[in-house]
Amino acid sequence: MRTILVVDDEENIRILYQQDFTANGYKVICAATLDEAKKEFSQNQVDLVVLDLKLTAHDGGLEMLRWMRETNRKIPIIINTAYPAYKTDFSSWLADAYIVKSSNLDELKDNIARLLEENK
C-alpha cells in the first residue's frame, strides 16, 4: 500500500483528503504544521506528499518544500494550494505538480496516480 503525506493547516481538507485517498487504496498520514510534517516525513516511508503552501497564515509550505527536497529528492511532491499566484515563484518549481484547490479532486487524484506510477 502506497503512503501519502497530506500537509495542510485546514482540518476539513485533511479529513476530506484522508477519506477520499483511503477509499482509493492509499495509506494517508496527515500533518497540520511544519513540525508535524517534518516528523511524519522523517519517521514514515512516504511515497508522495500533497503540500499546501499557506500553513498557519505564513508561507511555510515553500520552506517545507525546500526541506523535503534537501532530505529526499526522489519523493514526488504535489503543491495543492488555493493561491494560483505561487506558481510563478521559482521555489514552487521544486514540486512535481502544482494544483489549485478545487471541490473536484479528479485532477489531484490523477496526478497522484501518475506520479506514483512513475516512481515505482
FENKA-V324385 format. One record per pair of residues at least 12 apart in sequence whose ideal C-beta (glycine too) atoms are under 8 Angstrom apart, sorted by the first residue. I is the first residue (numbers start at 1). J is the second residue. D is the distance in Angstrom with one decimal. If there is no record, write none. Layout:
I_J_D / I_J_D
This chain:
1_25_6.8 / 1_26_6.8 / 1_27_5.0 / 2_25_7.9 / 2_26_5.5 / 2_27_7.1 / 2_47_4.4 / 2_48_7.0 / 2_116_5.4 / 3_26_7.0 / 3_27_4.5 / 3_28_7.6 / 3_29_6.4 / 3_44_6.3 / 3_45_6.2 / 3_46_5.3 / 3_47_5.1 / 3_48_7.8 / 4_21_5.6 / 4_26_5.0 / 4_27_7.2 / 4_28_5.3 / 4_29_7.3 / 4_46_7.4 / 4_47_6.8 / 4_48_5.1 / 4_49_7.4 / 4_50_6.2 / 4_112_6.8 / 5_29_5.0 / 5_30_7.7 / 5_31_6.6 / 5_37_7.0 / 5_40_5.7 / 5_41_6.1 / 5_44_7.2 / 5_46_4.6 / 5_48_7.4 / 5_49_4.7 / 5_50_7.2 / 6_18_6.7 / 6_21_7.5 / 6_28_6.1 / 6_29_7.2 / 6_30_4.9 / 6_31_7.2 / 6_49_7.9 / 6_50_4.9 / 7_30_7.8 / 7_31_4.9 / 7_32_7.9 / 7_36_7.9 / 7_37_4.4 / 7_49_6.6 / 7_50_7.0 / 7_51_4.8 / 7_52_6.1 / 7_55_7.2 / 7_61_7.3 / 7_64_6.5 / 8_30_7.6 / 8_32_7.1 / 8_50_7.6 / 8_51_8.0 / 8_52_4.2 / 8_55_7.7 / 8_80_7.5 / 9_32_5.3 / 9_33_7.0 / 9_52_6.6 / 9_54_7.4 / 9_55_4.7 / 9_56_5.0 / 10_52_7.4 / 11_32_7.2 / 13_52_7.3 / 13_101_7.5 / 14_30_4.4 / 14_32_6.8 / 16_105_7.9 / 17_30_7.6 / 17_50_6.6 / 17_105_7.8 / 18_30_5.8 / 20_105_5.9 / 20_109_7.5 / 21_109_7.8 / 21_112_7.4 / 24_109_6.7 / 26_112_7.7 / 29_44_5.8 / 29_46_7.1 / 32_55_7.9 / 33_55_6.6 / 33_56_6.6 / 33_60_8.0 / 34_55_6.2 / 34_60_4.8 / 34_63_6.7 / 34_64_5.5 / 37_51_7.8 / 37_64_5.7 / 38_64_7.5 / 38_67_6.8 / 41_68_6.3 / 41_71_7.0 / 41_72_7.9 / 42_71_7.5 / 46_75_6.0 / 47_75_7.0 / 47_76_7.8 / 47_116_6.1 / 47_119_7.2 / 48_75_6.7 / 48_76_4.8 / 48_77_7.5 / 48_78_7.0 / 48_112_6.1 / 48_115_5.9 / 48_116_5.8 / 48_119_7.6 / 49_68_6.4 / 49_75_6.3 / 49_76_7.3 / 49_77_4.6 / 49_78_7.0 / 50_78_5.1 / 50_80_5.1 / 50_108_7.2 / 50_112_7.4 / 51_64_6.2 / 51_65_6.2 / 51_68_7.8 / 51_77_5.8 / 51_78_6.8 / 51_79_5.6 / 51_80_6.6 / 51_95_7.3 / 52_79_7.9 / 52_80_6.0 / 52_81_5.5 / 53_65_7.9 / 53_79_6.1 / 53_81_4.4 / 53_83_6.5 / 53_86_5.3 / 53_92_7.3 / 54_81_6.4 / 54_82_7.4 / 54_83_6.5 / 61_79_7.2 / 61_81_7.1 / 62_86_7.7 / 62_89_6.9 / 62_91_4.6 / 62_92_6.8 / 65_77_6.3 / 65_79_7.1 / 65_91_6.6 / 65_92_7.2 / 65_94_5.4 / 65_95_6.2 / 66_91_6.6 / 66_94_6.7 / 69_94_5.0 / 74_119_7.0 / 75_119_7.7 / 76_96_4.5 / 76_97_7.7 / 76_115_3.9 / 76_116_7.2 / 76_118_7.5 / 76_119_5.5 / 77_94_7.3 / 77_95_4.8 / 77_96_5.7 / 78_95_6.4 / 78_96_6.4 / 78_97_4.5 / 78_98_7.6 / 78_99_6.1 / 78_108_7.0 / 78_111_5.7 / 78_112_6.9 / 78_115_7.0 / 79_92_5.7 / 79_95_4.4 / 79_97_7.1 / 79_98_4.7 / 79_99_7.0 / 80_99_5.2 / 80_101_6.0 / 80_108_6.2 / 81_98_8.0 / 81_100_6.7 / 81_101_6.3 / 82_100_6.8 / 82_101_4.6 / 83_100_7.8 / 84_100_5.0 / 86_98_7.7 / 96_115_5.6 / 97_111_4.5 / 97_115_6.7 / 99_111_6.2
